Amino acid sequence: MSDQQSPVRDYVTGALAPVTDEVTLGELSVTGDLPAELDGRYVRNGTNPIDPDPATQHWFTGAGMVHGIRLRDGRAEWYRNRFVRTDEVTRALGEPSTPGTRRDDAPTAAVNTNVVQLGGRTWAVVEAGQWPVRLSDELETEAIDPFGGTLRGSFSAHPHTDPRTGLTHAVTYHWTETCVRHVVLDADARVVREEPVELDGSVMVHDTAITESRILVFDLPVTFRLEDAMAGSVFPYAWDAERPARVGVLGLDAPGTTVQWAEVEPGYVFHPANAHDTDDGGVTVDVCRWESVFDHDRLGPNEGTPRLERWHVDPAAGRVRTEVLDERAQEFPRIDERRTGTPVRWAVTAGLASAGAAHAPLYHHDLRAGTSTIVDFGPTSAAQEFVVVPRDGSTAEDDAWLLGFVTHRAEATTDLVVLAADDPAGGPVATVHLGRRVPDGFHGNWMPTNS
Ligand SMILES: [Fe+2]
């Protein structure tokens, strides 16, 4: 299909419609019993474009807005939503600009994709150039902050902390470069390495996965289009049917020149669930894979539906063998991150018939048995990304809570739902009623008070 064809949907109405106000709500209504041990914040980032044009608004480029709920002593103390105050936001709101240094080549980009706790602080993060934005515990923007000046290049929306070392790893990119960078942060959220890995083009690399010894580079065929950038596109990346697809395997401590490449059938992966080393020197990684993205619809991933696959990466042979684990449409995979990089039994994904679907259940996968449990919140209710929160003092992988937003389309309201990971089909342990709608968004995390 032609790149000039009109998109078949927009990304600013219905479930994706932005909210126009920032609110602070106290003492939220709860159904069920909120576990008293949940002491912290659930915070999620997403796009909330200001005065968008539906014909041109890319799903990934709207202003960032974080939504957070503070839990303590079995109560939901507050809900807050706040814009992530990059320059486009402060200009639109008529506010003073946010402190901090800017990159010359990404001065106004939104920071809208994830929000993470690193080094005891809260950071809104995005890929492709704009630096992280540091937030207060109450989600107010404090500064544009490239990790205390230690970050030189881009960052990523998907840093992964190695539970064995406490180091955090990401793969980053920027349109001016034909390399990606393996960026490593220490436990204080200071960059200690930025290791370039040369590619032969400028590629969009959304996420990575680590094992106990290696990190993956997803060199998949979505590439930078200079002509689109010069024509004013804010998201000048598109599907490149001519470009082969491959996965790079790089030692966590290794120079970028030692990356080993393995060819894979073309497709796009925004999100791996997890990866681990195998006894034969390979890497197994579970991914949500799209057939293609940004081909006929340049404003959002809207071509086919993503399915859960297992990729057996053989770096010695230079090949990837793919195995379909679940054909159903799903995205936003999460695991118990105490086990990042090692074999896991459980993963949770959100059903995704299409962006902003009216109905989307949660899938709780038993990857060992090859089965899954469907958690359905109702015919017009949609689960978003759920995160895995270990219970206090637990070690077992399913001795955890699952937390995430469920939006009830008909009522235009959103709940924060808590499930027991060892009995998700038993339904919510607790439901926190926000009493208003949170637009469908991207990624969030549980941020315990004492970490
Ligand atoms: Fe993502």
Boltz pocket constraint, residues with backbone or C-beta under 6 A from the ligand:
constraints:
  - pocket:
      binder: B
      contacts: [[A, 113], [A, 157], [A, 158], [A, 206], [A, 207], [A, 270], [A, 271], [A, 442], [A, 443]]
      max_distance: 6.0
